[in-house]
Amino acid sequence: MNASISKYILFFLLLVIVPTSISAQRDVRTNIRKGNRVYNQQKFSEATTFYENAINENPTSKEAIFNLGNALYREGEWEGAAEQFQNFLSLERDNPSAMSAAWHNIGNVLLASAAENVQGGLDGERLQNSLEAYKMALRLNPSDDETRYNLAVVQRLIQDNEEEDDGGGGDDDEQQDQQEQQQEQNEDRQQNQNQQLEQRDEPEQMSRENARQILQAIEQDERETQERVQRMRAAEREQQMNDNRRNNRNW
C-alpha cells in the first residue's frame, strides 16, 4: 500500500515538474527570438534585456550567452562582452566552429578596446591579447580567412605601435636626421650672419634681430608640424583599426 502511494506521488510530481520545465524552455526560446529580432534592428540595448531574461531562465543557454556577448559588444561594453564569450567557452566543449567564433569575437573586443584611455596611441597589452585570441580561433578553425585577415591587421598595428614606442621607424629616423641637419645649417647660417652683422654699423642690429626671430618662427613651425603629423598618424591608425575590424560572428 505504501509503495503504491509513493508511486502515485512520484507520478504526480512528474506531472507538475515536466510542464514547468517545458514552459521555462519555451520562455528561453521566446526571449532569444525577441532578442535576435531587435538585435537585427540594431536595438542592442533591448536585445541585451531579452538575452539576459533568457539566461535568468536558463543560465547554461549557450545561444543566449553568446548573443548577449554580441549585444554588449555593439553597445561598447567591452568587459561585459568578453566575459560572456568566456562564459560561452566554459560551456561549449564539443563544437570547434562555435568555439572559434567565440575566440574571434574576443579578439574583436580586445582590438576595439585597445584605444581606450590611451593618449594618442594604442594599448599594447590589449593588442597582444587580441592577437592571441585570433590565434586561438585559427587553431580551432584553420580555414577561417576572416580571422586570418584580422590577425594580420593586429600584427601590423602591434608593429606600428612598437615602432612609435621606440621613437619611430626608418622613415622617422631619416626625418629626424634631416631635421638635425637643417637645424645645424640654420645655426651655422645664424652664426655667420651674426659675425657679419657685428662688423656693420648700428642700424644693422635690427636685421640681426629680425633674422633671429624668423629662425625661431621657423623652428616653432617645424615643431608644430611634427605634432600635427603625430596626431594624424594616431588618427589614421585608429581609423584603420575601425575600418579593418570585421563584424562579430553571430550565433
C-alpha positions in Angstrom: 0.0 0.0 0.0 2.7 2.4 0.9 4.6 1.5 -2.2 1.5 2.3 -4.3 1.1 5.6 -2.6 4.7 6.5 -3.2 4.3 5.6 -6.9 1.3 7.9 -7.3 3.1 10.7 -5.5 6.1 10.4 -7.8 3.8 10.3 -10.9 2.0 13.5 -9.6 5.3 15.3 -9.1 6.4 14.4 -12.6 3.2 15.8 -14.0 3.9 19.1 -12.2 7.7 19.3 -12.9 7.7 18.4 -16.6 5.2 21.1 -17.7 7.1 23.6 -15.7 10.4 22.7 -17.4 8.8 22.8 -20.8 7.4 26.2 -20.0 10.8 27.5 -18.9 12.4 26.3 -22.1 9.7 28.0 -24.1 10.3 31.2 -22.3 14.1 30.9 -23.1 13.4 30.4 -26.8 10.9 33.3 -26.8 13.3 35.7 -25.3 16.1 34.6 -27.6 13.9 35.1 -30.6 12.8 38.5 -29.5 16.4 39.4 -28.7 17.5 38.3 -32.2 14.8 40.3 -33.8 15.6 43.6 -32.1 19.3 42.9 -32.5 18.9 42.8 -36.2 17.1 46.1 -35.9 20.2 47.5 -34.2 18.3 47.9 -30.9 21.1 46.5 -28.9 20.0 47.6 -25.5 16.6 45.9 -25.9 18.4 42.8 -27.2 20.6 42.8 -24.1 17.5 42.7 -21.9 15.9 39.8 -23.8 19.1 37.7 -23.7 19.5 38.4 -20.0 15.9 37.3 -19.4 16.7 34.1 -21.3 19.8 33.5 -19.2 17.8 34.1 -16.0 15.6 31.3 -17.1 18.4 29.0 -18.1 21.9 30.1 -17.0 23.5 27.5 -19.3 21.9 28.6 -22.5 24.9 28.9 -24.8 23.0 30.7 -27.5 21.7 33.3 -25.1 25.1 33.8 -23.6 26.9 34.1 -27.0 24.3 36.6 -28.3 24.4 38.6 -25.2 28.2 39.0 -25.7 27.5 40.3 -29.2 24.9 42.8 -28.0 27.2 44.1 -25.3 29.9 44.5 -27.8 27.6 46.6 -30.0 26.9 48.8 -27.0 30.7 49.3 -26.4 30.6 47.3 -23.2 33.9 45.6 -23.8 34.5 43.9 -20.4 30.9 42.6 -20.3 31.1 41.3 -23.8 34.4 39.5 -23.2 33.0 38.0 -20.0 30.0 36.5 -21.9 32.2 35.0 -24.6 34.4 33.5 -21.9 31.3 32.1 -20.2 30.3 30.5 -23.5 33.7 28.9 -23.9 33.4 27.4 -20.4 30.2 25.7 -21.5 31.0 24.8 -25.1 33.4 21.9 -25.4 32.2 19.9 -28.5 31.8 22.4 -31.3 35.2 23.7 -32.6 33.5 26.1 -35.1 31.4 27.8 -32.3 34.5 27.9 -30.0 36.5 29.5 -32.8 33.7 32.1 -33.3 33.9 33.0 -29.6 37.6 33.5 -29.7 37.3 35.6 -32.9 34.8 37.8 -31.1 37.1 38.1 -28.0 39.8 39.3 -30.4 37.4 41.9 -31.8 36.5 43.1 -28.3 40.2 43.5 -27.3 41.0 45.2 -30.6 38.1 47.6 -30.2 39.1 48.4 -26.6 42.8 48.9 -27.4 42.4 52.7 -27.9 40.6 53.3 -24.7 42.3 55.5 -22.1 45.5 55.7 -24.1 46.5 59.2 -25.1 47.5 59.3 -28.8 48.2 55.6 -29.1 47.0 52.0 -28.6 47.2 49.7 -25.6 50.0 47.3 -26.5 48.9 44.7 -24.0 45.3 44.6 -25.3 46.7 44.4 -28.9 48.8 41.4 -27.9 45.9 39.7 -26.2 43.8 40.3 -29.3 46.5 38.7 -31.4 46.5 35.6 -29.1 42.7 35.4 -29.3 42.7 35.4 -33.1 45.4 32.7 -33.0 43.2 30.5 -30.7 40.3 31.0 -33.2 42.6 29.9 -36.1 43.8 26.8 -34.2 40.2 25.7 -33.9 39.2 26.7 -37.4 42.3 27.0 -39.6 40.3 27.7 -42.8 38.8 30.9 -41.4 40.1 33.7 -43.7 38.2 36.4 -41.9 40.1 35.7 -38.6 43.3 35.4 -40.5 42.7 38.8 -42.0 42.0 40.3 -38.6 45.2 38.7 -37.3 47.2 40.4 -40.0 45.7 43.7 -39.1 46.6 43.4 -35.4 50.1 42.3 -36.3 50.6 45.5 -38.3 49.1 47.6 -35.5 51.5 46.0 -33.0 54.4 46.7 -35.3 53.4 50.3 -35.7 52.8 50.7 -32.0 56.3 49.3 -31.2 58.0 51.5 -33.7 56.3 54.5 -32.2 57.4 53.5 -28.7 61.0 53.1 -30.0 60.9 56.6 -31.4 59.7 55.7 -34.9 60.8 53.5 -37.8 63.3 54.1 -40.5 61.3 56.9 -42.1 61.1 58.7 -38.8 64.8 58.3 -38.2 65.6 59.7 -41.6 63.2 62.6 -41.0 64.9 63.2 -37.6 68.3 63.2 -39.3 67.1 65.7 -41.8 65.7 67.9 -39.1 69.0 67.8 -37.2 71.0 68.7 -40.3 68.6 71.5 -41.1 69.0 72.8 -37.5 72.8 72.7 -37.8 72.7 74.6 -41.1 70.4 77.2 -39.5 72.7 77.6 -36.6 75.8 77.9 -38.9 73.9 80.4 -41.0 72.8 82.4 -38.0 76.4 82.4 -36.6 77.7 83.7 -40.0 75.0 86.3 -40.0 75.9 87.4 -36.5 79.6 87.7 -37.4 78.8 89.8 -40.4 76.3 92.0 -38.6 78.7 92.7 -35.8 81.1 94.3 -38.4 78.4 96.6 -39.7 77.0 99.9 -38.3 74.5 100.1 -35.5 71.4 100.3 -37.7 72.1 96.8 -39.0 71.4 95.4 -35.5 67.7 95.4 -36.3 68.4 93.0 -39.2 70.2 90.6 -36.9 67.2 90.6 -34.5 64.8 90.0 -37.4 66.9 87.0 -38.5 66.8 85.6 -35.1 63.0 86.0 -34.8 62.5 84.4 -38.3 64.7 81.5 -37.3 62.7 81.0 -34.1 59.4 81.2 -36.0 60.7 78.5 -38.5 61.7 76.2 -35.6 58.4 76.7 -33.9 56.6 75.9 -37.1 58.6 72.7 -37.5 57.7 71.6 -34.0 54.0 72.3 -34.6 54.2 70.4 -37.9 55.7 67.4 -36.2 53.0 67.4 -33.6 50.3 67.6 -36.3 51.9 64.6 -38.1 51.9 62.6 -34.9 48.3 63.3 -34.2 47.4 62.5 -37.8 49.2 59.2 -37.6 47.4 58.3 -34.4 44.0 59.1 -36.0 44.9 57.1 -39.1 45.8 54.1 -37.1 42.5 54.3 -35.2 40.6 54.7 -38.4 42.4 51.8 -40.0 41.5 49.7 -37.0 37.8 50.6 -37.2 37.7 50.1 -41.0 39.5 46.7 -41.0 37.9 45.2 -37.9 35.1 42.9 -39.2 31.7 42.5 -37.5 31.3 40.0 -34.7 30.2 36.5 -35.5 26.6 35.8 -34.9 25.2 32.6 -33.4 
